[in-house]
Amino acid sequence: MKFESYPFEKLRTLLAPLTAPKERPLLELTIGEPQFETPSFIQEALAQNSALLKKYPKSAGESYLKEAQLHFIERRYNLRLEPSELIPTFGTREVLFTLPQYLLFDKPSPVMAHPNPFYQIYEGAAIASRARTLYMELNASNGFTPSLTEEEMKECDLVILNSPNNPTGRTLNLEELGVWVKHALEFDFILINDECYGDIYAHTPAPSILEASVAVGNKSFKNILAINSISKRSSAPGLRSGYIAGDASILKGYGEYRTYVGCAIPLPLQKAAALAWEDGEHAEAIRSKYAQNLKLAQEILGIPVEPWSFYAWLFVGDDIAFTQKLYQEEGVVVLPGSFLGRQGAGQGYVRLALVHEPSTLQNALLKVISCLKR
């Protein structure tokens, strides 16, 4: 089993021979890791429940965490799910990697599709599942919109969407998601939407694939699954709190599979996460900062910046050369788009993670645009 180097490893190799200006601090716009402080009430809950470390956590998660996540979905999407329609997870990376292996194990020649460029765990899951991958190209000519032909959908066992999208920010509306739900039913493939950036937006929240499923009459969520995380919403990636929700028949078997995986969430983390999922005030405060950052990027870069997720997808021509030049001349680090794609996808673009305080981000973006104009 051979995996590609992770994009950040490729970036370290690319920049290793180079030197950034020593008279100024390095400004990193690479990893999508929130730089805002985790709210104090979450930190306090974690500390106050540290005595629970002496107990083994259940792989299925505690009932109080599941209830908090069900309440979140009810408030956020106006959907009341049954407990059987949700599993608390150890973030979302473990789900995105292990779920395809569970779903595709019995398929003699499995086929899965995902966007290109993409979050690299999708590719890792395909490799671990021995699946053939169909790339859904995201480029300017198609409006960064994922699509498959009818013949490709007939082949597919599993399709992963990512809306809001990393790295482009492109977000499918309710009608577009509904079309995908209909495709999943017609061609009988499992459809997953990675919704980790669903609570990062400037004006209008992104819809969920679960909402779209109900809207087109698939109220049992047959073949439909949503994956979400608290990492961005609560500026707390270290809590490792996510969920997978939707088709109860799939989740029943997957829940049994997860008991063997060893990805149970430590109880102090579950206690803190339950409070975070239940509270909306802190999430709105964090969202408003990202909204300010998205506005800054729009103004400074002078390009359309999608008002979802916290990324700007900037065309620079030669993404490798520009990344090196920006690092050497300005001490700003960005991620080449070609590191996020295959078969040429992402070339010419860089991804900018808008995750810093607005004043820090403004300084970094001004350096980016200054370097681009030289």
Secondary structure in CASP SS format (residue, H / E / C, confidence):
PFRMAT SS
TARGET T0000
AUTHOR 0000-0000-0000
METHOD secondary structure of the structure
MODEL  1
M C 1.00
K C 1.00
F C 1.00
E C 1.00
S C 1.00
Y C 1.00
P H 1.00
F H 1.00
E H 1.00
K H 1.00
L H 1.00
R H 1.00
T H 1.00
L H 1.00
L H 1.00
A C 1.00
P C 1.00
L C 1.00
T C 1.00
A C 1.00
P C 1.00
K C 1.00
E C 1.00
R C 1.00
P C 1.00
L C 1.00
L E 1.00
E E 1.00
L C 1.00
T C 1.00
I C 1.00
G C 1.00
E C 1.00
P C 1.00
Q C 1.00
F C 1.00
E C 1.00
T C 1.00
P C 1.00
S H 1.00
F H 1.00
I H 1.00
Q H 1.00
E H 1.00
A H 1.00
L H 1.00
A H 1.00
Q H 1.00
N C 1.00
S H 1.00
A H 1.00
L H 1.00
L H 1.00
K H 1.00
K C 1.00
Y C 1.00
P C 1.00
K C 1.00
S C 1.00
A C 1.00
G C 1.00
E C 1.00
S H 1.00
Y H 1.00
L H 1.00
K H 1.00
E H 1.00
A H 1.00
Q H 1.00
L H 1.00
H H 1.00
F H 1.00
I H 1.00
E H 1.00
R H 1.00
R H 1.00
Y H 1.00
N C 1.00
L C 1.00
R C 1.00
L C 1.00
E C 1.00
P H 1.00
S H 1.00
E H 1.00
L E 1.00
I E 1.00
P E 1.00
T E 1.00
F E 1.00
G C 1.00
T C 1.00
R H 1.00
E H 1.00
V H 1.00
L H 1.00
F H 1.00
T H 1.00
L H 1.00
P H 1.00
Q H 1.00
Y H 1.00
L H 1.00
L H 1.00
F C 1.00
D C 1.00
K C 1.00
P C 1.00
S C 1.00
P C 1.00
V E 1.00
M E 1.00
A E 1.00
H E 1.00
P E 1.00
N E 1.00
P C 1.00
F C 1.00
Y C 1.00
Q C 1.00
I H 1.00
Y H 1.00
E H 1.00
G H 1.00
A H 1.00
A H 1.00
I H 1.00
A H 1.00
S C 1.00
R C 1.00
A C 1.00
R E 1.00
T E 1.00
L E 1.00
Y E 1.00
M E 1.00
E E 1.00
L C 1.00
N C 1.00
A H 1.00
S H 1.00
N H 1.00
G C 1.00
F C 1.00
T C 1.00
P C 1.00
S C 1.00
L C 1.00
T C 1.00
E H 1.00
E H 1.00
E H 1.00
M H 1.00
K H 1.00
E H 1.00
C C 1.00
D C 1.00
L E 1.00
V E 1.00
I E 1.00
L E 1.00
N C 1.00
S C 1.00
P C 1.00
N C 1.00
N C 1.00
P C 1.00
T C 1.00
G C 1.00
R C 1.00
T C 1.00
L C 1.00
N C 1.00
L H 1.00
E H 1.00
E H 1.00
L H 1.00
G H 1.00
V H 1.00
W H 1.00
V H 1.00
K H 1.00
H H 1.00
A H 1.00
L H 1.00
E H 1.00
F H 1.00
D C 1.00
F C 1.00
I E 1.00
L E 1.00
I E 1.00
N E 1.00
D E 1.00
E C 1.00
C C 1.00
Y C 1.00
G C 1.00
D C 1.00
I C 1.00
Y E 1.00
A C 1.00
H C 1.00
T C 1.00
P C 1.00
A C 1.00
P C 1.00
S C 1.00
I H 1.00
L H 1.00
E H 1.00
A H 1.00
S H 1.00
V H 1.00
A H 1.00
V C 1.00
G C 1.00
N C 1.00
K C 1.00
S C 1.00
F C 1.00
K C 1.00
N C 1.00
I E 1.00
L E 1.00
A E 1.00
I E 1.00
N E 1.00
S E 1.00
I C 1.00
S C 1.00
K C 1.00
R C 1.00
S C 1.00
S C 1.00
A C 1.00
P H 1.00
G H 1.00
L H 1.00
R C 1.00
S E 1.00
G E 1.00
Y E 1.00
I E 1.00
A E 1.00
G E 1.00
D C 1.00
A H 1.00
S H 1.00
I H 1.00
L H 1.00
K H 1.00
G H 1.00
Y H 1.00
G H 1.00
E H 1.00
Y H 1.00
R H 1.00
T H 1.00
Y H 1.00
V H 1.00
G C 1.00
C C 1.00
A C 1.00
I C 1.00
P C 1.00
L H 1.00
P H 1.00
L H 1.00
Q H 1.00
K H 1.00
A H 1.00
A H 1.00
A H 1.00
L H 1.00
A H 1.00
W H 1.00
E H 1.00
D C 1.00
G C 1.00
E H 1.00
H H 1.00
A H 1.00
E H 1.00
A H 1.00
I H 1.00
R H 1.00
S H 1.00
K H 1.00
Y H 1.00
A H 1.00
Q H 1.00
N H 1.00
L H 1.00
K H 1.00
L H 1.00
A H 1.00
Q H 1.00
E H 1.00
I H 1.00
L H 1.00
G C 1.00
I C 1.00
P C 1.00
V C 1.00
E C 1.00
P C 1.00
W E 1.00
S C 1.00
F C 1.00
Y E 1.00
A E 1.00
W E 1.00
L E 1.00
F E 1.00
V C 1.00
G C 1.00
D C 1.00
D H 1.00
I H 1.00
A H 1.00
F H 1.00
T H 1.00
Q H 1.00
K H 1.00
L H 1.00
Y H 1.00
Q H 1.00
E H 1.00
E H 1.00
G C 1.00
V E 1.00
V E 1.00
V C 1.00
L E 1.00
P E 1.00
G H 1.00
S H 1.00
F H 1.00
L H 1.00
G C 1.00
R C 1.00
Q C 1.00
G C 1.00
A C 1.00
G C 1.00
Q C 1.00
G C 1.00
Y E 1.00
V E 1.00
R E 1.00
L E 1.00
A E 1.00
L C 1.00
V C 1.00
H C 1.00
E C 1.00
P H 1.00
S H 1.00
T H 1.00
L H 1.00
Q H 1.00
N H 1.00
A H 1.00
L H 1.00
L H 1.00
K H 1.00
V H 1.00
I H 1.00
S H 1.00
C H 1.00
L H 1.00
K H 1.00
R C 1.00
END
